[in-house]
Amino acid sequence: MQLDMSSPTTTERVFNFSAGPAVLPEMVLEQIRDELLCLPGVGSSVMEISHRSQAFVEILDDARRRIIDLHQIPDDHEVLFVQGGATLQNTMIPANLLVDQNQTADCIITGTWGKKNSQDIQYYGSLNIAWDGAETNYTQVPTNSELNLTEGAAYCHYTSNETIHGVQFPEPPEVGEAPLVVDQSSDFLSEPLDIKRFGMIYACAQKNCGIAGVTTLIIRRELLERAGDRLPRYLDYAQHVKGASMLNTPPTFAIYVTGLVCNWIQNTVGGLEEMHRLNQEKANLLYNLIDNSGGFFLGHAQPSSRSLMNVVFRLESQELDSKFVTEAAALGMTGLKGHRSVGGIRASIYNAMPLSGVQALHDFMRDFAQRNG
């Protein structure tokens, strides 16, 4: 298939509010551009070098070390890079952590992605839905007292941030002795975490810390022993640890980009505390306008459960929603159409979305309300 390059093209960068793959820091894109043809000191592109070469091993180790430093990950946790996205993790997690069919996994379902995680558990053990917000179309996360947990559960899974519905846990849930497993695909590296509270964290890169193709895992070492020799090699977390994230050829370019994003958070942003402050500032700019719009903008999530990553709202009609998206795109703000299951508008304001982009959206929203209210 040959692309038609004769039509007019945009040469200026827009403010990309896409839910993912999503915006990257401009300085990271500039470094990728500058190093794409020839990685300094190597003589070849990072996309061309062997994953067994010293140059790439240093890239992988650097990315891993930066994640460890950012989150102050204790020695009893391993950091891995794997392929397959959260979809593969939906299978690998129960395969590794449910030893037999008599064990139960608890799942807290606060949106589409939490629901998807629960679907493969039946092949390895029993599923207990500890809480499900489907009745209200996922407008909030539960309180700890609302959780129906299983005594002796093999683990408890939740999704920290639901991109479609714009709900996010302000704090990890309290689940007792069961290892806490979290899908952080859309808010990884957006705030500090106490890693000791988690049995496992997993995150696809393309929403908040890189590009599609790599998933970062942080897993407590003792959980690696559960699978024993029951599993095919690629499904076994312990085999990935033994292979140093190179059980097969890893997604070399994606890992390289993740390392650059981590470096940006460390040395340009100033670490996770500052990253979290900036994310709060961006989100508050939009939520305050929504709350003070006199009902012109209607937020989807309850205020106590609002996401700092995905601001989801709607207007009074689909016609106004469409007009909003079209006019915003004409002003260089793209990716704002809401998911079909919720409708309305979705502004994804991940780590790399600059404050200037959120300010531009805020000003457009205010002007749009004045003209159409």
C-alpha positions as CSV (number, residue, x, y, z in Angstrom):
1,M,0.0,0.0,0.0
2,Q,1.4,3.4,-1.0
3,L,0.6,6.4,1.1
4,D,-0.7,9.5,-0.7
5,M,1.6,12.3,0.4
6,S,0.2,14.8,-2.0
7,S,-2.5,16.1,0.3
8,P,-1.8,19.1,2.6
9,T,0.0,18.1,5.8
10,T,0.3,19.6,9.3
11,T,3.9,20.7,9.9
12,E,3.3,22.3,13.4
13,R,2.9,20.1,16.4
14,V,-0.6,20.1,17.9
15,F,-1.6,19.5,21.5
16,N,-2.3,15.8,21.4
17,F,-4.9,14.8,24.0
18,S,-5.1,11.2,22.7
19,A,-5.7,8.4,25.3
20,G,-2.8,6.4,23.8
21,P,-0.5,6.0,22.1
22,A,-0.1,9.4,23.6
23,V,2.0,12.6,23.8
24,L,5.8,12.3,24.5
25,P,8.0,15.1,26.0
26,E,9.3,17.2,23.1
27,M,12.9,17.1,24.4
28,V,12.7,13.3,24.3
29,L,11.4,13.4,20.7
30,E,14.3,15.7,19.8
31,Q,16.9,13.4,21.3
32,I,15.3,10.4,19.5
33,R,15.5,12.5,16.2
34,D,19.2,13.4,16.9
35,E,20.3,9.9,17.7
36,L,18.1,7.9,15.3
37,L,20.6,7.6,12.5
38,C,23.6,6.9,14.7
39,L,23.6,6.3,18.4
40,P,26.5,8.3,19.9
41,G,29.6,6.1,20.2
42,V,28.0,3.2,18.5
43,G,28.0,3.9,14.8
44,S,24.5,2.5,14.1
45,S,20.9,3.3,14.9
46,V,19.5,2.0,18.2
47,M,17.0,0.1,15.9
48,E,19.9,-1.7,14.3
49,I,22.1,-2.9,17.1
50,S,22.0,-6.4,18.6
51,H,20.1,-6.8,21.8
52,R,23.1,-8.8,23.0
53,S,25.5,-6.0,22.3
54,Q,27.1,-4.1,25.2
55,A,25.5,-0.8,23.9
56,F,22.0,-2.2,24.2
57,V,22.6,-4.0,27.5
58,E,23.7,-0.6,28.9
59,I,20.5,1.0,27.5
60,L,18.3,-1.7,29.2
61,D,20.2,-1.5,32.5
62,D,20.0,2.3,32.5
63,A,16.2,2.2,32.0
64,R,15.8,-0.4,34.7
65,R,18.0,1.6,37.1
66,R,16.1,4.8,36.5
67,I,12.8,3.2,37.3
68,I,14.3,1.7,40.5
69,D,15.7,5.1,41.5
70,L,12.5,7.0,40.7
71,H,10.3,4.7,42.8
72,Q,13.0,3.7,45.3
73,I,12.2,0.1,44.6
74,P,13.4,-2.2,47.4
75,D,15.8,-5.1,46.8
76,D,13.0,-7.7,47.2
77,H,11.3,-6.6,44.0
78,E,12.4,-7.3,40.4
79,V,12.0,-4.9,37.4
80,L,11.3,-6.5,34.1
81,F,10.6,-5.4,30.5
82,V,8.3,-7.7,28.5
83,Q,6.1,-7.6,25.4
84,G,2.4,-8.3,24.9
85,G,0.9,-5.4,26.7
86,A,-1.7,-5.6,29.5
87,T,-3.6,-8.2,27.4
88,L,-0.7,-10.7,27.9
89,Q,-0.6,-9.8,31.6
90,N,-4.2,-10.6,31.9
91,T,-3.2,-14.2,31.3
92,M,0.3,-14.3,32.9
93,I,-0.9,-12.9,36.3
94,P,-3.4,-15.7,37.1
95,A,-1.1,-18.3,35.4
96,N,1.7,-17.4,37.8
97,L,-0.1,-16.5,40.9
98,L,-3.0,-19.0,41.1
99,V,-1.3,-22.3,42.0
100,D,-4.4,-24.5,41.5
101,Q,-8.2,-24.3,40.7
102,N,-9.0,-24.2,44.4
103,Q,-7.5,-20.7,44.8
104,T,-9.4,-17.5,44.4
105,A,-8.3,-14.1,42.9
106,D,-10.1,-11.0,44.0
107,C,-10.8,-8.3,41.4
108,I,-11.9,-4.7,41.9
109,I,-13.6,-3.6,38.7
110,T,-13.8,0.2,38.2
111,G,-13.9,0.3,34.4
112,T,-13.3,-1.5,31.1
113,W,-9.7,-2.4,31.8
114,G,-10.3,-3.9,35.2
115,K,-13.1,-6.0,33.7
116,K,-10.8,-7.3,30.9
117,N,-8.3,-8.4,33.5
118,S,-10.8,-10.7,35.2
119,Q,-11.7,-12.6,32.1
120,D,-8.8,-15.2,32.0
121,I,-8.8,-16.0,35.7
122,Q,-11.4,-18.8,35.1
123,Y,-8.7,-20.9,33.4
124,Y,-6.5,-21.0,36.5
125,G,-8.8,-20.7,39.5
126,S,-11.8,-19.0,40.9
127,L,-12.8,-15.3,40.4
128,N,-14.3,-13.2,43.1
129,I,-15.5,-9.8,42.1
130,A,-14.7,-7.7,45.2
131,W,-16.5,-4.7,43.8
132,D,-18.0,-3.7,40.4
133,G,-19.1,-0.2,39.5
134,A,-21.0,-1.2,36.3
135,E,-24.4,-0.1,37.7
136,T,-23.4,3.6,37.5
137,N,-21.2,3.1,34.4
138,Y,-18.1,3.4,36.4
139,T,-18.2,6.9,37.9
140,Q,-16.3,6.1,41.1
141,V,-13.9,3.8,42.9
142,P,-14.9,2.0,46.1
143,T,-14.1,2.7,49.6
144,N,-12.2,0.1,51.5
145,S,-15.3,-0.8,53.5
146,E,-17.2,-1.6,50.3
147,L,-14.8,-4.3,49.2
148,N,-16.0,-7.9,49.4
149,L,-12.7,-9.6,49.8
150,T,-11.9,-13.4,50.0
151,E,-10.1,-14.7,53.1
152,G,-6.9,-16.2,51.9
153,A,-7.1,-14.9,48.3
154,A,-4.1,-15.6,46.1
155,Y,-4.0,-11.9,45.1
156,C,-6.2,-8.9,44.6
157,H,-6.1,-7.0,41.3
158,Y,-7.2,-3.4,40.6
159,T,-6.7,-0.8,37.9
160,S,-5.3,2.4,39.4
161,N,-6.6,4.6,36.6
162,E,-9.4,3.9,34.1
163,T,-8.8,5.8,30.9
164,I,-12.2,5.4,29.4
165,H,-14.2,6.5,32.4
166,G,-11.8,8.9,33.9
167,V,-11.7,7.4,37.4
168,Q,-8.6,6.9,39.5
169,F,-7.8,5.6,43.0
170,P,-6.5,8.4,45.1
171,E,-4.8,5.8,47.3
172,P,-4.2,2.0,46.8
173,P,-7.0,-0.1,48.3
174,E,-6.5,-1.9,51.6
175,V,-6.8,-5.6,50.9
176,G,-5.3,-7.4,53.9
177,E,-2.7,-10.1,53.4
178,A,-3.4,-10.8,49.8
179,P,-0.6,-9.5,47.4
180,L,-1.9,-6.4,45.7
181,V,-1.5,-6.4,41.9
182,V,-2.1,-3.2,40.0
183,D,-2.5,-2.3,36.3
184,Q,-0.8,1.2,36.2
185,S,-0.7,1.4,32.4
186,S,-2.1,4.9,32.3
187,D,-0.6,6.5,35.4
188,F,2.8,4.8,35.9
189,L,5.5,7.2,37.0
190,S,2.9,10.0,37.5
191,E,3.3,10.0,41.3
192,P,5.4,8.5,44.1
193,L,4.4,5.0,45.3
194,D,5.2,2.9,48.4
195,I,6.4,-0.1,46.4
196,K,6.4,-2.3,49.5
197,R,2.6,-2.3,49.5
198,F,2.5,-4.1,46.1
199,G,3.0,-7.6,45.1
200,M,3.1,-6.6,41.5
201,I,2.8,-3.5,39.3
202,Y,2.6,-3.6,35.6
203,A,2.3,-0.8,33.0
204,C,2.3,-0.5,29.3
205,A,4.5,2.3,28.2
206,Q,2.5,4.0,25.4
207,K,0.2,6.1,27.6
208,N,2.5,7.7,30.2
209,C,6.1,6.5,29.9
210,G,7.2,5.8,26.4
211,I,5.9,4.1,23.2
212,A,3.9,1.0,22.4
213,G,5.7,-2.3,22.5
214,V,7.1,-2.7,26.0
215,T,5.4,-3.3,29.4
216,T,7.3,-2.7,32.6
217,L,6.8,-5.1,35.5
218,I,7.7,-4.6,39.2
219,I,7.2,-7.9,41.0
220,R,8.0,-9.1,44.5
221,R,10.6,-11.8,44.3
222,E,8.7,-14.3,46.5
223,L,5.9,-14.4,44.0
224,L,8.2,-15.7,41.3
225,E,8.3,-19.0,43.1
226,R,4.6,-19.8,42.9
227,A,4.5,-21.0,39.3
228,G,7.1,-23.8,39.9
229,D,7.6,-25.7,36.6
230,R,3.9,-25.6,35.5
231,L,4.1,-23.1,32.8
232,P,5.6,-22.7,29.3
233,R,8.7,-20.6,29.5
234,Y,7.4,-17.3,28.1
235,L,4.5,-17.3,30.5
236,D,6.8,-17.8,33.5
237,Y,7.9,-14.6,35.3
238,A,10.9,-16.4,36.8
239,Q,12.2,-17.3,33.4
240,H,12.1,-13.6,32.4
241,V,14.1,-12.7,35.5
242,K,16.7,-15.4,34.6
243,G,16.8,-14.1,31.1
244,A,17.4,-10.5,32.3
245,S,14.3,-9.3,30.3
246,M,15.9,-10.9,27.2
247,L,14.2,-14.3,27.1
248,N,13.5,-13.5,23.5
249,T,14.6,-10.4,21.5
250,P,13.2,-7.5,23.6
251,P,11.5,-4.4,22.1
252,T,14.8,-2.6,22.0
253,F,13.6,0.8,20.6
254,A,10.7,1.0,23.1
255,I,13.0,0.3,26.0
256,Y,15.4,3.0,24.8
257,V,12.5,5.5,24.7
258,T,11.4,4.5,28.2
259,G,14.8,5.2,29.5
260,L,14.8,8.7,27.9
261,V,11.4,9.4,29.4
262,C,12.6,8.3,32.9
263,N,15.6,10.6,32.5
264,W,13.3,13.5,31.6
265,I,11.3,12.9,34.8
266,Q,14.4,12.7,36.9
267,N,16.5,15.6,35.5
268,T,14.0,18.0,33.8
269,V,10.8,17.6,35.8
270,G,12.6,16.9,39.1
271,G,11.3,13.5,40.2
272,L,7.9,12.0,41.0
273,E,6.9,14.4,43.7
274,E,7.2,17.3,41.3
275,M,5.6,15.2,38.5
276,H,2.6,14.6,40.7
277,R,2.3,18.3,41.6
278,L,2.3,19.3,38.0
279,N,-0.3,16.6,37.2
280,Q,-2.5,17.9,39.9
281,E,-2.2,21.5,38.7
282,K,-3.1,20.5,35.1
283,A,-6.1,18.5,36.2
284,N,-7.4,21.1,38.7
285,L,-7.4,23.7,35.9
286,L,-9.9,21.7,33.9
287,Y,-12.0,20.3,36.8
288,N,-12.4,23.8,38.4
289,L,-13.7,25.1,35.1
290,I,-16.1,22.1,34.7
291,D,-17.4,22.6,38.3
292,N,-18.0,26.3,37.7
293,S,-19.6,26.1,34.3
294,G,-23.2,26.1,35.7
295,G,-23.8,22.6,34.3
296,F,-22.6,23.4,30.7
297,F,-19.9,20.8,31.2
298,L,-20.9,17.7,33.0
299,G,-18.1,15.6,34.5
300,H,-18.4,11.8,34.3
301,A,-16.5,10.8,37.5
302,Q,-17.5,11.6,41.0
303,P,-15.2,14.3,42.4
304,S,-13.6,11.9,45.0
305,S,-12.6,9.5,42.1
306,R,-11.5,11.9,39.4
307,S,-8.5,11.0,37.3
308,L,-5.5,13.2,37.0
309,M,-4.7,11.6,33.7
310,N,-8.0,11.5,31.8
311,V,-10.6,14.2,32.2
312,V,-13.9,12.9,31.0
313,F,-16.9,15.1,30.5
314,R,-19.8,15.8,28.2
315,L,-22.1,18.6,27.0
316,E,-25.8,18.6,26.9
317,S,-26.1,17.1,23.4
318,Q,-24.1,15.0,21.0
319,E,-24.3,17.8,18.5
320,L,-22.4,20.1,20.9
321,D,-19.9,17.4,21.7
322,S,-19.2,17.0,18.0
323,K,-18.9,20.8,17.5
324,F,-16.6,21.0,20.5
325,V,-14.2,18.3,19.1
326,T,-14.3,19.9,15.6
327,E,-13.5,23.4,16.7
328,A,-10.8,22.3,19.1
329,A,-9.1,20.3,16.3
330,A,-9.1,23.4,14.1
331,L,-7.3,25.2,16.9
332,G,-4.6,22.5,17.2
333,M,-6.1,20.4,20.0
334,T,-6.7,16.8,18.9
335,G,-7.7,13.5,20.3
336,L,-10.6,14.9,22.4
337,K,-13.5,12.6,21.3
338,G,-14.7,10.5,24.2
339,H,-14.8,6.7,24.0
340,R,-17.9,5.3,22.4
341,S,-19.0,3.6,25.7
342,V,-19.1,6.9,27.5
343,G,-19.4,9.5,24.8
344,G,-18.7,13.2,25.3
345,I,-15.1,14.5,25.6
346,R,-11.9,12.9,27.0
347,A,-8.8,15.0,27.6
348,S,-5.9,12.8,28.3
349,I,-3.3,14.9,30.1
350,Y,-0.5,12.5,30.9
351,N,2.9,13.4,32.3
352,A,4.2,14.8,29.0
353,M,1.2,17.0,28.2
354,P,2.6,20.5,28.9
355,L,0.7,23.0,31.2
356,S,0.5,25.3,28.1
357,G,-1.6,22.6,26.4
358,V,-4.0,22.3,29.3
359,Q,-4.2,26.1,29.5
360,A,-5.1,26.3,25.8
361,L,-7.8,23.7,26.3
362,H,-9.1,25.5,29.4
363,D,-9.3,28.8,27.5
364,F,-11.1,27.2,24.6
365,M,-13.6,25.5,26.9
366,R,-14.4,28.8,28.6
367,D,-14.8,30.6,25.2
368,F,-16.9,27.7,23.9
369,A,-19.3,27.9,26.9
370,Q,-19.7,31.6,26.5
371,R,-20.6,31.3,22.8
372,N,-22.9,28.3,23.2
373,G,-24.3,28.5,26.7
